[in-house]
Amino acid sequence: MGSSAIAPLPFETLPAPQHRRRTGTWLVVGGISLMIVGLFAPTFGVYMPVDFDPGSTAPVDPFVFLAFTIPGLIGFFFGAKLIGWGRRMRALPAVERLQEDSRLPVLFLRSFEDDDLVDPTPRMIPMGDFFPRRYEESLCGTLERVGPMITIGRPGNRLSMLGGARLFVPDHAWRQAVEHLRRHSAAVVLMIGRTEGLWWEVTSSIPAVSQDRLLFFFPYVEESVRRRSVWQRVFYYKPAQMPFAKKAFERMEQERQARYLMFRERVQPLLSAQLPETLGNSQFIDFDPKGQLRTLPTIRPWWARIWFFTPSLFRMVIDVRLTLRPFVAKLT
């Protein structure tokens, strides 16, 4: 049964943010160009003497240097913003995504308050810290083998988010939308949070969805005031550098375990199997092919050992693809 089983949708929907693939592509190209120019702008200030004579040995004029450097820095960071806007503008809405891919989708359910959670696993690409990858993006890439990931978008967003393709519904229709989508999904992934709406999704999914299709995710969560403040992000909360401040990891681990305890308290009465007392280092719980509850052991990236000098980071990084291989293999 393909994704055609989802349409026509038996609930009210809202218009998705405008999808402009060509405009988004030009924004990405322009952003990359600005970042390159901004990166090399200080060099022009160093080699541009006061009299503009190529053969001059005059010392660097600090005013000339700043005249190149300050606009260069502004261009560099604005270029990074343009790339982010362009990528989001290229993101397909859920309906178009399902038209492109006939497989049953993977439904991703989470609290809107956790939309901005960043995967602390560093991106092994140049300047990757300027484009932090959210947990949702990591899951989307891994679960693509099962089906296209979709999720319900937050009403009012002017641009779609990266990761799961968004379907927008009014407040009065979201439960109906969840009930319909999870009936016609290859898998249902729930990122455990704290809002009551999310807890309804969790507790109602257990009897409504076959256990082999359920996956529960317990992320590392930094305080919202830290991850949403521009200054905190620049000078303190940078995903690839958090572990240098041990307290950041301790807060995130404490919140992760607290969310698991809430999950255990609310979900245990709905299960015949016994949930473990603690998560340990696992971030995922599912059911094996025989219906037995299991925690999926966390598998680290091959390069994780080079971070031995930051033990907190080593405890947080994860190779999502390898960690979720048992879950994906069960459904493919």
Order of alpha helices (4+ residues) and beta strands (2+ residues): alpha-alpha-alpha-beta-alpha-beta-beta-alpha-beta-alpha-beta-alpha-alpha-alpha-beta-beta-alpha-alpha-alpha
